[in-house]
Amino acid sequence: MSKKKQLDVEQTETLLLILKQRFEQNMHRHQGLNWDDIENTLKQQPEKLWSLNEMENTGGEPDVVMFDSKVSEIVFYDCAVESPKGRRSLCYDRDALDSRKEHKPENNVIDVAERMGVELLTEEQYKQLQSIEHFDLKTSSWVRAPDDIRIKGGAIFCDSRYGRVFTYHNGAQSYYSTRGFRSLLKI
């Protein structure tokens, strides 16, 4: 593993404290789970801590979210109220970015997620997250585009309005200051 993708001791302690506080303040997201068990697992996987730190540094406010008690993985989702600020104004993928002739955004969602070591939420995962509490009340988030949509040049994004989750389509090359992406990290 590259040292670049490993936190130092102070960064690790700071991140674990932030995650613990968020975990304890939002028990409705992970009922029945114990922070000490999660922390012990995280300490054994420094590359995952690095990815969680990337989620945190870009405004994602990662927290443990569990949907199926049969799944043995710990899953962190971005739980920021609005789409993470440090991941907005991005088009969908490299092909979309390369297709823009002018006014190109700095990057694209797929490359940023890969660099962070996280996965982009699917539409279904986005809806599951919204079933816990409502996010993206003023913003929207790109979600993984199904192949049949992406092949035709499109991509999809979601938001929450009026107590419901809405899924929309857009050209993959589009980008907006109010649209970012939500990610997940499996431990």
N, C-alpha and C positions, 0 to 999 in steps of 0.2 A: 504494500500500500504506500502511496506517495505521502510524504509528510504534509504536503499541501492539503490533503483531505483528512487531516487529523487536528483536533483542537489541543491547545496546551492545557495544563492543569487548571489555570485560572479561568480560561474560557469554558472548560467543562463544568467547573463548579458553578459559574454564573448561569450557564444554560440550564443545568439541572435544577437550580433554585427557581428560575423562571418557570420551567415546566412543572415543577412540584406545586408552586403557588397557583398556577392556572388549573392544574388537575384538581386541587382541593377546592377551588372556587367554583368549579363546574362539574360537580359530581353527577349531575343528571346525564352527562355525556357518557359516563362509564361506570354505572352502578355495579357494585360488587367487585370492582377491581381495587388492588392495593398498590399504592405508590411505591413502597419499598421493593416489591417484586419487579415492577417496571424499571425502577432505577438500577437495580442489580443487573437486569438484562441489558439495559443501555450501556452500562459501564464496560460490558464485555464486547461491545461492538462500536469501536471508535469511529468507523466510517459512517455509521448511522447517526451518531451524535453530530458529525460534521454536516450531514444532510439536514438534520433537524435545525442546526444553527443557521444554515442557509435559508430554511423556511422562516425562521424567526427574523433574521436580518432583512428579509425582503417584505416583512409585514404580515406574514401568514398566521402568526399566533398559533402554532401547532398544538394540538391537544389529542389525547387518546380518545378514540371513538370506537366502540365495539357494537357490531350489529348482530353477530351470530356467536353465541357462547361456545359453539363447537369448533370454531376456528382457533387454532393454537397460536396464531400470530397476534402481536400487538400492532395496532394500526393507528397511526397519527394522521389527522386531517388538518388542513388549514381551517381555523375556526375564527379568523378575523371577521368582524361584523360585515365589512365590505371587502370586495375583491382586493387582495394584497397590493398596497400602493407601490411597492418595489417591483411589481410584475405587470404593470399596466402599459398600454400603448405598444403592444406587441402584436404582429400579425401571427397567423397560426403556425406555419412551418417554413422551412428553408425554401421550398419551391415557391411558396407564396411571396416570401421576401424577395427572392431573385426575380420574380415576375414584375415587381413594381418598377416602373421606369423613373419615377421621381417621388419625392417626399417619403423616402423609405424610413420605417421605424428602426430603432437601434438593433433590434433582434427579433426573434420569434419564440413562441411558446414552447414548441417541441425541443429546440436546442437548449433553451434556458432550463427546462425541467430535467433534461438529460445531464446537463452540467451540474445541477444541484443534487442529482442522484435520487430524484423523486419521480412519481408517476402522476400524469394528468388524470383528474377524475373523469370517469365515464358519466354519461347522462344518468344512469341508474344510481351510481354512487353519489352524485350530486343530489338526487332526490332523497336518498337515504339520509344524507347529512341534513337536509332541510326538514326531515321528519323529526329531528331532535330539537332544532330551533331554527328560526328564520335568519338567513344570511342574504347578502346582496339585495338589500332593500332600495338602494340608490345606485348600485353598480351592477355589472354583469360579469360572468366568468366564462371563458372558453372551456369547453369540455372536449374529451376525445371524440373526434369526428369519425363516424362509421366510414369504412372504405368506400362504399357506394356513393356517399355524399362527397368525400374528398376527391375521388376520381373525376367528378364533374366540376371541380374547382371550388366547392363549398366547404364550409365548416359550421359547427353549431356552438351556441353559447346559451347559458341559462341565467335566470335571475328569479327573484321572489317578489311578487306584487300581490296585494289584496289577499294575502294568506295562501297563495298558490304558487307553485313552481311553473315557470314558463320556459319553453325551449324554442329557440329561434335559429334561423340560418343566416349566413352572411357569406360573402366571398372571403376565402381564406386569406387574401391579401389585405383585407381591411384591418384597421386598428383604431382604437378610441381611447381617450384618456380615462374613461370610466370602465373600461373592460380589461381585466387581467386574467389570471387563471388560478384555480385552486388545485392543490396537489395532495397526495397521500404518500406515506412512507410506511412500509411493512417491516416490522422488526421480528 
